[in-house]
Amino acid sequence: MRSPALQIRWLRLILGAVAVESGAILALFIVVAIFGPRDAAAAQAYAEKMGRWVGPLAGMVLCFFGGWIVARKATGSELLHGLLFGTLTALIDVALLIAMHAHFEPLFVVSDLAKVVAASAGGVCAFARRR
């Protein structure tokens, strides 16, 4: 008996990864708009300070849910889809950091690894829910 061919849902993975990175940036804008100072220069400094925590944490949480959403319809390859989702999201983050000429910080590595782990955990949850 042949097993069905593995179908990777690339469009879903790519669109979801872009949505997660956009969502993490949006979360930072919302935090600055609600809690930040009104002065533009002070708001920018506040955004840089808060971005060290809000961006990575929002990215990790959104990666978990995004990994689960992408993986829940990938019967038999939920973990793979979660892993691919987290990896694509981390790659988008690295591309943004390079485009912004950001100086390397260990937090970036930890944040991107956390995204991969969180999205993979979302894939595992999608698998467990199916069972």
Backbone as XML, in Angstrom:
<?xml version="1.0"?>
<chain id="A" units="angstrom">
  <residue number="1" name="MET">
    <atom name="N" x="0.841" y="-1.169" z="0.000"/>
    <atom name="CA" x="0.000" y="0.000" z="0.000"/>
    <atom name="C" x="0.892" y="1.240" z="0.000"/>
  </residue>
  <residue number="2" name="ARG">
    <atom name="N" x="0.630" y="2.152" z="-0.907"/>
    <atom name="CA" x="1.418" y="3.381" z="-1.005"/>
    <atom name="C" x="0.826" y="4.453" z="-0.102"/>
  </residue>
  <residue number="3" name="SER">
    <atom name="N" x="1.713" y="5.188" z="0.513"/>
    <atom name="CA" x="1.253" y="6.312" z="1.324"/>
    <atom name="C" x="1.041" y="7.518" z="0.414"/>
  </residue>
  <residue number="4" name="PRO">
    <atom name="N" x="0.133" y="8.390" z="0.779"/>
    <atom name="CA" x="-0.094" y="9.572" z="-0.059"/>
    <atom name="C" x="1.149" y="10.456" z="-0.074"/>
  </residue>
  <residue number="5" name="ALA">
    <atom name="N" x="1.327" y="11.144" z="-1.187"/>
    <atom name="CA" x="2.492" y="12.023" z="-1.334"/>
    <atom name="C" x="2.403" y="13.174" z="-0.334"/>
  </residue>
  <residue number="6" name="LEU">
    <atom name="N" x="3.548" y="13.545" z="0.169"/>
    <atom name="CA" x="3.624" y="14.661" z="1.104"/>
    <atom name="C" x="3.340" y="15.953" z="0.361"/>
  </residue>
  <residue number="7" name="GLN">
    <atom name="N" x="2.360" y="16.684" z="0.823"/>
    <atom name="CA" x="2.018" y="17.967" z="0.216"/>
    <atom name="C" x="2.353" y="19.070" z="1.200"/>
  </residue>
  <residue number="8" name="ILE">
    <atom name="N" x="3.309" y="19.892" z="0.818"/>
    <atom name="CA" x="3.660" y="21.031" z="1.648"/>
    <atom name="C" x="2.859" y="22.224" z="1.149"/>
  </residue>
  <residue number="9" name="ARG">
    <atom name="N" x="2.185" y="22.867" z="2.043"/>
    <atom name="CA" x="1.315" y="23.994" z="1.707"/>
    <atom name="C" x="2.122" y="25.297" z="1.760"/>
  </residue>
  <residue number="10" name="TRP">
    <atom name="N" x="2.903" y="25.520" z="0.696"/>
    <atom name="CA" x="3.833" y="26.634" z="0.661"/>
    <atom name="C" x="3.148" y="27.988" z="0.745"/>
  </residue>
  <residue number="11" name="LEU">
    <atom name="N" x="2.072" y="28.170" z="0.011"/>
    <atom name="CA" x="1.387" y="29.461" z="0.022"/>
    <atom name="C" x="0.896" y="29.794" z="1.427"/>
  </residue>
  <residue number="12" name="ARG">
    <atom name="N" x="0.306" y="28.825" z="2.080"/>
    <atom name="CA" x="-0.183" y="29.001" z="3.444"/>
    <atom name="C" x="0.973" y="29.321" z="4.391"/>
  </residue>
  <residue number="13" name="LEU">
    <atom name="N" x="2.095" y="28.622" z="4.211"/>
    <atom name="CA" x="3.265" y="28.851" z="5.057"/>
    <atom name="C" x="3.820" y="30.259" z="4.867"/>
  </residue>
  <residue number="14" name="ILE">
    <atom name="N" x="3.977" y="30.671" z="3.622"/>
    <atom name="CA" x="4.575" y="31.982" z="3.340"/>
    <atom name="C" x="3.659" y="33.118" z="3.796"/>
  </residue>
  <residue number="15" name="LEU">
    <atom name="N" x="2.388" y="33.026" z="3.447"/>
    <atom name="CA" x="1.458" y="34.080" z="3.861"/>
    <atom name="C" x="1.343" y="34.160" z="5.382"/>
  </residue>
  <residue number="16" name="GLY">
    <atom name="N" x="1.321" y="33.022" z="6.030"/>
    <atom name="CA" x="1.250" y="33.006" z="7.491"/>
    <atom name="C" x="2.484" y="33.599" z="8.138"/>
  </residue>
  <residue number="17" name="ALA">
    <atom name="N" x="3.656" y="33.285" z="7.596"/>
    <atom name="CA" x="4.900" y="33.818" z="8.154"/>
    <atom name="C" x="4.957" y="35.338" z="8.001"/>
  </residue>
  <residue number="18" name="VAL">
    <atom name="N" x="4.534" y="35.835" z="6.855"/>
    <atom name="CA" x="4.495" y="37.284" z="6.648"/>
    <atom name="C" x="3.494" y="37.917" z="7.620"/>
  </residue>
  <residue number="19" name="ALA">
    <atom name="N" x="2.356" y="37.272" z="7.821"/>
    <atom name="CA" x="1.342" y="37.789" z="8.745"/>
    <atom name="C" x="1.871" y="37.831" z="10.179"/>
  </residue>
  <residue number="20" name="VAL">
    <atom name="N" x="2.617" y="36.809" z="10.579"/>
    <atom name="CA" x="3.162" y="36.776" z="11.942"/>
    <atom name="C" x="4.168" y="37.898" z="12.142"/>
  </residue>
  <residue number="21" name="GLU">
    <atom name="N" x="5.073" y="38.077" z="11.202"/>
    <atom name="CA" x="6.061" y="39.153" z="11.346"/>
    <atom name="C" x="5.374" y="40.512" z="11.332"/>
  </residue>
  <residue number="22" name="SER">
    <atom name="N" x="4.374" y="40.678" z="10.489"/>
    <atom name="CA" x="3.620" y="41.936" z="10.459"/>
    <atom name="C" x="2.868" y="42.141" z="11.772"/>
  </residue>
  <residue number="23" name="GLY">
    <atom name="N" x="2.319" y="41.070" z="12.304"/>
    <atom name="CA" x="1.588" y="41.144" z="13.573"/>
    <atom name="C" x="2.476" y="41.527" z="14.738"/>
  </residue>
  <residue number="24" name="ALA">
    <atom name="N" x="3.702" y="41.017" z="14.754"/>
    <atom name="CA" x="4.630" y="41.372" z="15.831"/>
    <atom name="C" x="4.996" y="42.854" z="15.749"/>
  </residue>
  <residue number="25" name="ILE">
    <atom name="N" x="5.184" y="43.363" z="14.542"/>
    <atom name="CA" x="5.483" y="44.791" z="14.368"/>
    <atom name="C" x="4.271" y="45.629" z="14.766"/>
  </residue>
  <residue number="26" name="LEU">
    <atom name="N" x="3.094" y="45.179" z="14.377"/>
    <atom name="CA" x="1.860" y="45.878" z="14.749"/>
    <atom name="C" x="1.682" y="45.906" z="16.264"/>
  </residue>
  <residue number="27" name="ALA">
    <atom name="N" x="2.019" y="44.811" z="16.932"/>
    <atom name="CA" x="1.922" y="44.771" z="18.396"/>
    <atom name="C" x="2.808" y="45.839" z="19.028"/>
  </residue>
  <residue number="28" name="LEU">
    <atom name="N" x="3.999" y="46.024" z="18.486"/>
    <atom name="CA" x="4.892" y="47.062" z="19.007"/>
    <atom name="C" x="4.293" y="48.446" z="18.772"/>
  </residue>
  <residue number="29" name="PHE">
    <atom name="N" x="3.745" y="48.698" z="17.590"/>
    <atom name="CA" x="3.113" y="49.991" z="17.318"/>
    <atom name="C" x="1.969" y="50.259" z="18.299"/>
  </residue>
  <residue number="30" name="ILE">
    <atom name="N" x="1.185" y="49.230" z="18.570"/>
    <atom name="CA" x="0.050" y="49.394" z="19.490"/>
    <atom name="C" x="0.544" y="49.721" z="20.899"/>
  </residue>
  <residue number="31" name="VAL">
    <atom name="N" x="1.567" y="49.025" z="21.363"/>
    <atom name="CA" x="2.116" y="49.282" z="22.697"/>
    <atom name="C" x="2.634" y="50.713" z="22.782"/>
  </residue>
  <residue number="32" name="VAL">
    <atom name="N" x="3.355" y="51.162" z="21.759"/>
    <atom name="CA" x="3.893" y="52.525" z="21.765"/>
    <atom name="C" x="2.752" y="53.542" z="21.701"/>
  </residue>
  <residue number="33" name="ALA">
    <atom name="N" x="1.736" y="53.274" z="20.886"/>
    <atom name="CA" x="0.619" y="54.209" z="20.756"/>
    <atom name="C" x="-0.169" y="54.336" z="22.059"/>
  </residue>
  <residue number="34" name="ILE">
    <atom name="N" x="-0.317" y="53.226" z="22.772"/>
    <atom name="CA" x="-1.113" y="53.255" z="24.004"/>
    <atom name="C" x="-0.302" y="53.762" z="25.193"/>
  </residue>
  <residue number="35" name="PHE">
    <atom name="N" x="0.909" y="53.235" z="25.352"/>
    <atom name="CA" x="1.673" y="53.515" z="26.565"/>
    <atom name="C" x="2.826" y="54.495" z="26.382"/>
  </residue>
  <residue number="36" name="GLY">
    <atom name="N" x="3.197" y="54.784" z="25.140"/>
    <atom name="CA" x="4.374" y="55.600" z="24.873"/>
    <atom name="C" x="4.128" y="57.082" z="25.023"/>
  </residue>
  <residue number="37" name="PRO">
    <atom name="N" x="5.205" y="57.830" z="25.057"/>
    <atom name="CA" x="5.089" y="59.285" z="25.147"/>
    <atom name="C" x="4.571" y="59.876" z="23.833"/>
  </residue>
  <residue number="38" name="ARG">
    <atom name="N" x="4.068" y="61.084" z="23.878"/>
    <atom name="CA" x="3.494" y="61.742" z="22.701"/>
    <atom name="C" x="4.559" y="62.409" z="21.834"/>
  </residue>
  <residue number="39" name="ASP">
    <atom name="N" x="5.670" y="62.789" z="22.426"/>
    <atom name="CA" x="6.765" y="63.410" z="21.679"/>
    <atom name="C" x="7.372" y="62.374" z="20.731"/>
  </residue>
  <residue number="40" name="ALA">
    <atom name="N" x="7.589" y="62.751" z="19.474"/>
    <atom name="CA" x="8.056" y="61.803" z="18.453"/>
    <atom name="C" x="9.418" y="61.203" z="18.789"/>
  </residue>
  <residue number="41" name="ALA">
    <atom name="N" x="10.351" y="62.033" z="19.232"/>
    <atom name="CA" x="11.695" y="61.528" z="19.555"/>
    <atom name="C" x="11.647" y="60.597" z="20.760"/>
  </residue>
  <residue number="42" name="ALA">
    <atom name="N" x="10.878" y="60.972" z="21.755"/>
    <atom name="CA" x="10.747" y="60.123" z="22.948"/>
    <atom name="C" x="10.008" y="58.827" z="22.606"/>
  </residue>
  <residue number="43" name="ALA">
    <atom name="N" x="9.024" y="58.912" z="21.715"/>
    <atom name="CA" x="8.286" y="57.713" z="21.301"/>
    <atom name="C" x="9.193" y="56.747" z="20.553"/>
  </residue>
  <residue number="44" name="GLN">
    <atom name="N" x="10.099" y="57.288" z="19.744"/>
    <atom name="CA" x="11.033" y="56.418" z="19.019"/>
    <atom name="C" x="11.974" y="55.711" z="19.993"/>
  </residue>
  <residue number="45" name="ALA">
    <atom name="N" x="12.483" y="56.435" z="20.973"/>
    <atom name="CA" x="13.348" y="55.827" z="21.981"/>
    <atom name="C" x="12.585" y="54.778" z="22.781"/>
  </residue>
  <residue number="46" name="TYR">
    <atom name="N" x="11.339" y="55.066" z="23.095"/>
    <atom name="CA" x="10.488" y="54.121" z="23.822"/>
    <atom name="C" x="10.237" y="52.864" z="22.976"/>
  </residue>
  <residue number="47" name="ALA">
    <atom name="N" x="9.996" y="53.057" z="21.685"/>
    <atom name="CA" x="9.756" y="51.929" z="20.780"/>
    <atom name="C" x="10.997" y="51.034" z="20.693"/>
  </residue>
  <residue number="48" name="GLU">
    <atom name="N" x="12.176" y="51.634" z="20.641"/>
    <atom name="CA" x="13.403" y="50.838" z="20.598"/>
    <atom name="C" x="13.583" y="50.034" z="21.881"/>
  </residue>
  <residue number="49" name="LYS">
    <atom name="N" x="13.271" y="50.654" z="22.997"/>
    <atom name="CA" x="13.378" y="49.966" z="24.292"/>
    <atom name="C" x="12.356" y="48.826" z="24.390"/>
  </residue>
  <residue number="50" name="MET">
    <atom name="N" x="11.114" y="49.118" z="24.046"/>
    <atom name="CA" x="10.057" y="48.105" z="24.135"/>
    <atom name="C" x="10.185" y="47.032" z="23.058"/>
  </residue>
  <residue number="51" name="GLY">
    <atom name="N" x="10.761" y="47.397" z="21.918"/>
    <atom name="CA" x="10.915" y="46.454" z="20.820"/>
    <atom name="C" x="11.775" y="45.255" z="21.178"/>
  </residue>
  <residue number="52" name="ARG">
    <atom name="N" x="12.677" y="45.439" z="22.123"/>
    <atom name="CA" x="13.530" y="44.326" z="22.569"/>
    <atom name="C" x="12.708" y="43.228" z="23.223"/>
  </residue>
  <residue number="53" name="TRP">
    <atom name="N" x="11.542" y="43.570" z="23.753"/>
    <atom name="CA" x="10.723" y="42.570" z="24.453"/>
    <atom name="C" x="9.419" y="42.276" z="23.733"/>
  </residue>
  <residue number="54" name="VAL">
    <atom name="N" x="8.750" y="43.305" z="23.278"/>
    <atom name="CA" x="7.443" y="43.112" z="22.641"/>
    <atom name="C" x="7.579" y="42.321" z="21.344"/>
  </residue>
  <residue number="55" name="GLY">
    <atom name="N" x="8.534" y="42.687" z="20.504"/>
    <atom name="CA" x="8.715" y="41.997" z="19.228"/>
    <atom name="C" x="8.979" y="40.504" z="19.384"/>
  </residue>
  <residue number="56" name="PRO">
    <atom name="N" x="9.992" y="40.117" z="20.173"/>
    <atom name="CA" x="10.265" y="38.688" z="20.336"/>
    <atom name="C" x="9.120" y="37.923" z="21.004"/>
  </residue>
  <residue number="57" name="LEU">
    <atom name="N" x="8.509" y="38.512" z="22.034"/>
    <atom name="CA" x="7.424" y="37.801" z="22.722"/>
    <atom name="C" x="6.186" y="37.668" z="21.836"/>
  </residue>
  <residue number="58" name="ALA">
    <atom name="N" x="5.822" y="38.754" z="21.158"/>
    <atom name="CA" x="4.670" y="38.691" z="20.253"/>
    <atom name="C" x="4.953" y="37.727" z="19.111"/>
  </residue>
  <residue number="59" name="GLY">
    <atom name="N" x="6.174" y="37.756" z="18.586"/>
    <atom name="CA" x="6.542" y="36.844" z="17.510"/>
    <atom name="C" x="6.444" y="35.386" z="17.929"/>
  </residue>
  <residue number="60" name="MET">
    <atom name="N" x="6.884" y="35.096" z="19.150"/>
    <atom name="CA" x="6.837" y="33.722" z="19.636"/>
    <atom name="C" x="5.383" y="33.251" z="19.818"/>
  </residue>
  <residue number="61" name="VAL">
    <atom name="N" x="4.566" y="34.083" z="20.435"/>
    <atom name="CA" x="3.158" y="33.713" z="20.650"/>
    <atom name="C" x="2.434" y="33.562" z="19.311"/>
  </residue>
  <residue number="62" name="LEU">
    <atom name="N" x="2.647" y="34.510" z="18.406"/>
    <atom name="CA" x="1.999" y="34.431" z="17.093"/>
    <atom name="C" x="2.505" y="33.236" z="16.288"/>
  </residue>
  <residue number="63" name="CYS">
    <atom name="N" x="3.768" y="32.873" z="16.463"/>
    <atom name="CA" x="4.308" y="31.699" z="15.771"/>
    <atom name="C" x="3.644" y="30.414" z="16.258"/>
  </residue>
  <residue number="64" name="PHE">
    <atom name="N" x="3.380" y="30.344" z="17.557"/>
    <atom name="CA" x="2.701" y="29.156" z="18.074"/>
    <atom name="C" x="1.335" y="29.000" z="17.413"/>
  </residue>
  <residue number="65" name="PHE">
    <atom name="N" x="0.544" y="30.070" z="17.451"/>
    <atom name="CA" x="-0.796" y="29.998" z="16.865"/>
    <atom name="C" x="-0.743" y="29.852" z="15.344"/>
  </residue>
  <residue number="66" name="GLY">
    <atom name="N" x="0.191" y="30.537" z="14.708"/>
    <atom name="CA" x="0.344" y="30.389" z="13.262"/>
    <atom name="C" x="0.761" y="28.985" z="12.877"/>
  </residue>
  <residue number="67" name="GLY">
    <atom name="N" x="1.690" y="28.405" z="13.635"/>
    <atom name="CA" x="2.108" y="27.023" z="13.380"/>
    <atom name="C" x="0.950" y="26.053" z="13.526"/>
  </residue>
  <residue number="68" name="TRP">
    <atom name="N" x="0.114" y="26.297" z="14.519"/>
    <atom name="CA" x="-1.048" y="25.431" z="14.736"/>
    <atom name="C" x="-2.044" y="25.581" z="13.590"/>
  </residue>
  <residue number="69" name="ILE">
    <atom name="N" x="-2.307" y="26.816" z="13.183"/>
    <atom name="CA" x="-3.274" y="27.052" z="12.110"/>
    <atom name="C" x="-2.796" y="26.430" z="10.798"/>
  </residue>
  <residue number="70" name="VAL">
    <atom name="N" x="-1.526" y="26.624" z="10.467"/>
    <atom name="CA" x="-0.987" y="26.081" z="9.223"/>
    <atom name="C" x="-0.953" y="24.557" z="9.273"/>
  </residue>
  <residue number="71" name="ALA">
    <atom name="N" x="-0.614" y="24.004" z="10.418"/>
    <atom name="CA" x="-0.422" y="22.549" z="10.515"/>
    <atom name="C" x="-1.720" y="21.769" z="10.682"/>
  </residue>
  <residue number="72" name="ARG">
    <atom name="N" x="-2.767" y="22.397" z="11.114"/>
    <atom name="CA" x="-3.978" y="21.629" z="11.427"/>
    <atom name="C" x="-4.613" y="20.963" z="10.216"/>
  </residue>
  <residue number="73" name="LYS">
    <atom name="N" x="-4.372" y="21.470" z="9.017"/>
    <atom name="CA" x="-4.924" y="20.845" z="7.812"/>
    <atom name="C" x="-3.876" y="20.030" z="7.053"/>
  </residue>
  <residue number="74" name="ALA">
    <atom name="N" x="-2.701" y="19.915" z="7.619"/>
    <atom name="CA" x="-1.618" y="19.167" z="6.972"/>
    <atom name="C" x="-1.570" y="17.761" z="7.566"/>
  </residue>
  <residue number="75" name="THR">
    <atom name="N" x="-2.546" y="16.965" z="7.258"/>
    <atom name="CA" x="-2.672" y="15.635" z="7.835"/>
    <atom name="C" x="-1.416" y="14.807" z="7.608"/>
  </residue>
  <residue number="76" name="GLY">
    <atom name="N" x="-0.849" y="14.337" z="8.695"/>
    <atom name="CA" x="0.326" y="13.480" z="8.623"/>
    <atom name="C" x="1.646" y="14.218" z="8.590"/>
  </residue>
  <residue number="77" name="SER">
    <atom name="N" x="1.619" y="15.528" z="8.418"/>
    <atom name="CA" x="2.875" y="16.285" z="8.384"/>
    <atom name="C" x="2.758" y="17.565" z="9.210"/>
  </residue>
  <residue number="78" name="GLU">
    <atom name="N" x="2.047" y="17.461" z="10.319"/>
    <atom name="CA" x="1.813" y="18.635" z="11.159"/>
    <atom name="C" x="3.116" y="19.209" z="11.719"/>
  </residue>
  <residue number="79" name="LEU">
    <atom name="N" x="3.969" y="18.339" z="12.253"/>
    <atom name="CA" x="5.224" y="18.822" z="12.822"/>
    <atom name="C" x="6.096" y="19.469" z="11.749"/>
  </residue>
  <residue number="80" name="LEU">
    <atom name="N" x="6.161" y="18.857" z="10.574"/>
    <atom name="CA" x="6.946" y="19.427" z="9.480"/>
    <atom name="C" x="6.433" y="20.817" z="9.108"/>
  </residue>
  <residue number="81" name="HIS">
    <atom name="N" x="5.117" y="20.968" z="9.017"/>
    <atom name="CA" x="4.555" y="22.267" z="8.670"/>
    <atom name="C" x="4.823" y="23.296" z="9.775"/>
  </residue>
  <residue number="82" name="GLY">
    <atom name="N" x="4.731" y="22.882" z="11.032"/>
    <atom name="CA" x="5.069" y="23.797" z="12.118"/>
    <atom name="C" x="6.524" y="24.220" z="12.063"/>
  </residue>
  <residue number="83" name="LEU">
    <atom name="N" x="7.406" y="23.265" z="11.808"/>
    <atom name="CA" x="8.840" y="23.560" z="11.722"/>
    <atom name="C" x="9.144" y="24.483" z="10.543"/>
  </residue>
  <residue number="84" name="LEU">
    <atom name="N" x="8.563" y="24.196" z="9.404"/>
    <atom name="CA" x="8.761" y="25.055" z="8.232"/>
    <atom name="C" x="8.205" y="26.457" z="8.467"/>
  </residue>
  <residue number="85" name="PHE">
    <atom name="N" x="7.068" y="26.524" z="9.131"/>
    <atom name="CA" x="6.456" y="27.820" z="9.427"/>
    <atom name="C" x="7.376" y="28.662" z="10.308"/>
  </residue>
  <residue number="86" name="GLY">
    <atom name="N" x="7.891" y="28.071" z="11.370"/>
    <atom name="CA" x="8.802" y="28.793" z="12.254"/>
    <atom name="C" x="10.080" y="29.197" z="11.556"/>
  </residue>
  <residue number="87" name="THR">
    <atom name="N" x="10.595" y="28.324" z="10.708"/>
    <atom name="CA" x="11.819" y="28.626" z="9.977"/>
    <atom name="C" x="11.607" y="29.778" z="8.991"/>
  </residue>
  <residue number="88" name="LEU">
    <atom name="N" x="10.500" y="29.749" z="8.268"/>
    <atom name="CA" x="10.209" y="30.852" z="7.338"/>
    <atom name="C" x="10.028" y="32.173" z="8.084"/>
  </residue>
  <residue number="89" name="THR">
    <atom name="N" x="9.360" y="32.126" z="9.216"/>
    <atom name="CA" x="9.165" y="33.343" z="9.998"/>
    <atom name="C" x="10.510" y="33.880" z="10.483"/>
  </residue>
  <residue number="90" name="ALA">
    <atom name="N" x="11.376" y="32.994" z="10.944"/>
    <atom name="CA" x="12.708" y="33.415" z="11.396"/>
    <atom name="C" x="13.518" y="33.989" z="10.231"/>
  </residue>
  <residue number="91" name="LEU">
    <atom name="N" x="13.403" y="33.385" z="9.056"/>
    <atom name="CA" x="14.126" y="33.904" z="7.888"/>
    <atom name="C" x="13.636" y="35.292" z="7.489"/>
  </residue>
  <residue number="92" name="ILE">
    <atom name="N" x="12.345" y="35.513" z="7.583"/>
    <atom name="CA" x="11.811" y="36.845" z="7.290"/>
    <atom name="C" x="12.362" y="37.849" z="8.301"/>
  </residue>
  <residue number="93" name="ASP">
    <atom name="N" x="12.413" y="37.457" z="9.570"/>
    <atom name="CA" x="12.962" y="38.328" z="10.604"/>
    <atom name="C" x="14.424" y="38.658" z="10.324"/>
  </residue>
  <residue number="94" name="VAL">
    <atom name="N" x="15.206" y="37.657" z="9.950"/>
    <atom name="CA" x="16.625" y="37.885" z="9.629"/>
    <atom name="C" x="16.745" y="38.829" z="8.434"/>
  </residue>
  <residue number="95" name="ALA">
    <atom name="N" x="15.908" y="38.643" z="7.424"/>
    <atom name="CA" x="15.939" y="39.527" z="6.255"/>
    <atom name="C" x="15.602" y="40.963" z="6.645"/>
  </residue>
  <residue number="96" name="LEU">
    <atom name="N" x="14.634" y="41.146" z="7.536"/>
    <atom name="CA" x="14.293" y="42.493" z="8.004"/>
    <atom name="C" x="15.445" y="43.116" z="8.781"/>
  </residue>
  <residue number="97" name="LEU">
    <atom name="N" x="16.090" y="42.328" z="9.626"/>
    <atom name="CA" x="17.218" y="42.837" z="10.403"/>
    <atom name="C" x="18.377" y="43.248" z="9.490"/>
  </residue>
  <residue number="98" name="ILE">
    <atom name="N" x="18.628" y="42.446" z="8.466"/>
    <atom name="CA" x="19.691" y="42.779" z="7.516"/>
    <atom name="C" x="19.322" y="44.042" z="6.743"/>
  </residue>
  <residue number="99" name="ALA">
    <atom name="N" x="18.068" y="44.142" z="6.314"/>
    <atom name="CA" x="17.625" y="45.318" z="5.560"/>
    <atom name="C" x="17.715" y="46.593" z="6.402"/>
  </residue>
  <residue number="100" name="MET">
    <atom name="N" x="17.519" y="46.463" z="7.715"/>
    <atom name="CA" x="17.590" y="47.623" z="8.606"/>
    <atom name="C" x="19.015" y="47.899" z="9.082"/>
  </residue>
  <residue number="101" name="HIS">
    <atom name="N" x="19.959" y="47.081" z="8.642"/>
    <atom name="CA" x="21.361" y="47.216" z="9.059"/>
    <atom name="C" x="21.494" y="47.170" z="10.580"/>
  </residue>
  <residue number="102" name="ALA">
    <atom name="N" x="20.721" y="46.289" z="11.205"/>
    <atom name="CA" x="20.763" y="46.166" z="12.667"/>
    <atom name="C" x="22.071" y="45.510" z="13.090"/>
  </residue>
  <residue number="103" name="HIS">
    <atom name="N" x="22.601" y="45.984" z="14.197"/>
    <atom name="CA" x="23.799" y="45.368" z="14.762"/>
    <atom name="C" x="23.409" y="44.035" z="15.374"/>
  </residue>
  <residue number="104" name="PHE">
    <atom name="N" x="24.286" y="43.053" z="15.246"/>
    <atom name="CA" x="23.996" y="41.720" z="15.762"/>
    <atom name="C" x="23.857" y="41.756" z="17.283"/>
  </residue>
  <residue number="105" name="GLU">
    <atom name="N" x="22.817" y="41.082" z="17.779"/>
    <atom name="CA" x="22.621" y="40.903" z="19.212"/>
    <atom name="C" x="22.212" y="39.454" z="19.448"/>
  </residue>
  <residue number="106" name="PRO">
    <atom name="N" x="22.708" y="38.843" z="20.519"/>
    <atom name="CA" x="22.320" y="37.466" z="20.820"/>
    <atom name="C" x="20.807" y="37.286" z="20.978"/>
  </residue>
  <residue number="107" name="LEU">
    <atom name="N" x="20.114" y="38.344" z="21.384"/>
    <atom name="CA" x="18.661" y="38.280" z="21.527"/>
    <atom name="C" x="17.987" y="37.908" z="20.209"/>
  </residue>
  <residue number="108" name="PHE">
    <atom name="N" x="18.562" y="38.341" z="19.085"/>
    <atom name="CA" x="17.987" y="38.007" z="17.780"/>
    <atom name="C" x="18.007" y="36.494" z="17.544"/>
  </residue>
  <residue number="109" name="VAL">
    <atom name="N" x="19.101" y="35.865" z="17.889"/>
    <atom name="CA" x="19.237" y="34.417" z="17.707"/>
    <atom name="C" x="18.233" y="33.688" z="18.611"/>
  </residue>
  <residue number="110" name="VAL">
    <atom name="N" x="18.185" y="34.103" z="19.871"/>
    <atom name="CA" x="17.260" y="33.479" z="20.825"/>
    <atom name="C" x="15.823" y="33.662" z="20.364"/>
  </residue>
  <residue number="111" name="SER">
    <atom name="N" x="15.489" y="34.864" z="19.913"/>
    <atom name="CA" x="14.139" y="35.160" z="19.450"/>
    <atom name="C" x="13.751" y="34.291" z="18.257"/>
  </residue>
  <residue number="112" name="ASP">
    <atom name="N" x="14.646" y="34.170" z="17.283"/>
    <atom name="CA" x="14.327" y="33.376" z="16.099"/>
    <atom name="C" x="14.260" y="31.885" z="16.408"/>
  </residue>
  <residue number="113" name="LEU">
    <atom name="N" x="15.122" y="31.411" z="17.285"/>
    <atom name="CA" x="15.024" y="30.007" z="17.713"/>
    <atom name="C" x="13.718" y="29.757" z="18.467"/>
  </residue>
  <residue number="114" name="ALA">
    <atom name="N" x="13.305" y="30.728" z="19.283"/>
    <atom name="CA" x="12.035" y="30.597" z="20.003"/>
    <atom name="C" x="10.858" y="30.543" z="19.037"/>
  </residue>
  <residue number="115" name="LYS">
    <atom name="N" x="10.941" y="31.283" z="17.942"/>
    <atom name="CA" x="9.876" y="31.245" z="16.933"/>
    <atom name="C" x="9.783" y="29.858" z="16.300"/>
  </residue>
  <residue number="116" name="VAL">
    <atom name="N" x="10.921" y="29.274" z="15.997"/>
    <atom name="CA" x="10.934" y="27.937" z="15.389"/>
    <atom name="C" x="10.360" y="26.919" z="16.372"/>
  </residue>
  <residue number="117" name="VAL">
    <atom name="N" x="10.776" y="27.002" z="17.625"/>
    <atom name="CA" x="10.280" y="26.065" z="18.643"/>
    <atom name="C" x="8.781" y="26.262" z="18.864"/>
  </residue>
  <residue number="118" name="ALA">
    <atom name="N" x="8.337" y="27.519" z="18.958"/>
    <atom name="CA" x="6.916" y="27.788" z="19.191"/>
    <atom name="C" x="6.051" y="27.298" z="18.033"/>
  </residue>
  <residue number="119" name="ALA">
    <atom name="N" x="6.482" y="27.556" z="16.810"/>
    <atom name="CA" x="5.705" y="27.101" z="15.645"/>
    <atom name="C" x="5.693" y="25.580" z="15.573"/>
  </residue>
  <residue number="120" name="SER">
    <atom name="N" x="6.812" y="24.952" z="15.913"/>
    <atom name="CA" x="6.859" y="23.486" z="15.943"/>
    <atom name="C" x="5.914" y="22.950" z="17.006"/>
  </residue>
  <residue number="121" name="ALA">
    <atom name="N" x="5.866" y="23.624" z="18.152"/>
    <atom name="CA" x="4.930" y="23.223" z="19.214"/>
    <atom name="C" x="3.488" y="23.379" z="18.737"/>
  </residue>
  <residue number="122" name="GLY">
    <atom name="N" x="3.221" y="24.411" z="17.952"/>
    <atom name="CA" x="1.897" y="24.561" z="17.361"/>
    <atom name="C" x="1.565" y="23.401" z="16.439"/>
  </residue>
  <residue number="123" name="GLY">
    <atom name="N" x="2.569" y="22.931" z="15.676"/>
    <atom name="CA" x="2.365" y="21.759" z="14.816"/>
    <atom name="C" x="2.104" y="20.502" z="15.625"/>
  </residue>
  <residue number="124" name="VAL">
    <atom name="N" x="2.812" y="20.358" z="16.741"/>
    <atom name="CA" x="2.590" y="19.197" z="17.618"/>
    <atom name="C" x="1.186" y="19.245" z="18.210"/>
  </residue>
  <residue number="125" name="CYS">
    <atom name="N" x="0.742" y="20.435" z="18.596"/>
    <atom name="CA" x="-0.625" y="20.569" z="19.137"/>
    <atom name="C" x="-1.677" y="20.249" z="18.074"/>
  </residue>
  <residue number="126" name="ALA">
    <atom name="N" x="-1.417" y="20.637" z="16.836"/>
    <atom name="CA" x="-2.346" y="20.304" z="15.757"/>
    <atom name="C" x="-2.413" y="18.793" z="15.561"/>
  </residue>
  <residue number="127" name="PHE">
    <atom name="N" x="-1.264" y="18.142" z="15.656"/>
    <atom name="CA" x="-1.205" y="16.677" z="15.550"/>
    <atom name="C" x="-1.952" y="16.026" z="16.711"/>
  </residue>
  <residue number="128" name="ALA">
    <atom name="N" x="-1.705" y="16.508" z="17.923"/>
    <atom name="CA" x="-2.345" y="15.931" z="19.116"/>
    <atom name="C" x="-3.853" y="16.140" z="19.090"/>
  </residue>
  <residue number="129" name="ARG">
    <atom name="N" x="-4.279" y="17.278" z="18.595"/>
    <atom name="CA" x="-5.712" y="17.544" z="18.532"/>
    <atom name="C" x="-6.410" y="16.613" z="17.546"/>
  </residue>
  <residue number="130" name="ARG">
    <atom name="N" x="-5.712" y="16.253" z="16.478"/>
    <atom name="CA" x="-6.288" y="15.360" z="15.492"/>
    <atom name="C" x="-6.484" y="13.957" z="16.071"/>
  </residue>
  <residue number="131" name="ARG">
    <atom name="N" x="-5.614" y="13.574" z="16.986"/>
    <atom name="CA" x="-5.691" y="12.244" z="17.574"/>
    <atom name="C" x="-6.756" y="12.237" z="18.591"/>
  </residue>
</chain>
